[in-house]
């Protein structure tokens, strides 16, 4: 369903179908008052993949876009049993390896 844009003014009240058909897929720009008044509608538009620019005095100041969900959530425990911690895990490092980390200075 195409939302209708109603234009009110000295020329009469009319429905602007051409504007809505031409600008259907473009980014919607609204002023702060309209954003506050129709926030739920704007969120629904964003959830459907749209984008809304919020302007103050005609100048864009914010963009309302959907948050991209993570591609996949990690599965906890998926690698269980693929790695075994060696018994000497916390043993001191050999001096040559320790020197490589400390720049050749032994304390």
N, C-alpha and C positions, 0 to 999 in steps of 0.2 A: 504494500500500500504506500502510495506517495503522499507525504505530508503536504498539506496545502499551505501556501504562504498568502496571507491576506494583507493587502496593502490598503491602508486607510489614509485619506488625505483630501485635499480640496477637490481633486478630480472625481471622487466617488470611492466607494469601497469596492474593491475588485479582487479576484483571485488571480495570482500570478503563476499560472501553470508552466509557462515557458521557463521562467527562472528555476522552478523546482525540477523540471526535466533536464535542463542543461547542467545544473549544479548538483545533481543528485549524488554523484560519486566524489565530489570535491570536499575539502575540509570545511566544516561548518564553523563560522565565526559568530560568537555571541558576546554581548556586553555583560558586565558583572551582574547587573540587576537581573537580566534574563537567565544567566547561569544559576543564580541563587533561586529564582522562581521555578525553573524547570530542571533542576539538578537531576532528579530521578530519570527524566526523559533523556537527558544528555548521557547519563551513565548507561542507559539501555542502548543508545546509539554506539557508544564506545565498546560495549560488550559484543555488539554485532560486527565489530571490526572498523568502526568509524573513528574519526578524530575530530576533536572540538578545540578551537582556539578561543580563549577568553581574552577580551580586549577591554581596556579602560580608556575612555575618551577616544576611541577609534584606533588606539595603539595596542597591538598584541602584547600580552604580558605573561600568558601561561598557555600550556597545551595539555589537554586531557586525552590520554591514550591508555589503552589496555596494557596491563602488565603481562608480559610473556611468561607462561608457566615454564618451569624447568623441563628440559627435554624428557628426562627420566629421573625418577627419584632413586637414590642409591638403595640397594637391598642390603640391609644389615646382615652380616654373617655369610655373605655370598662366597667369600674366600676362606671360610673356616677350613682348617686342615691343609691348606696349600703351603703354609710356611710354619716352620717349627723354630722357636727361639732357641739358639744354642745355649748350652750350659755355661759357657764362658762369655756370655753376652756383655756382662759388666766388668770383665777383666781389664786391667790396664792395657793400653795400646803399646805395641813395640816402639822402641825409641826412634827408629828410622821413620815410622809413620807419624809419630808424635812431633818429630822435628819438621816434617813436611807441613803439618798444620800450624806450627808455631814459628815458622820461618827460620828454623835451624837454631833457635835459642832454647836451651834446656835449663829449667829452673831447679 
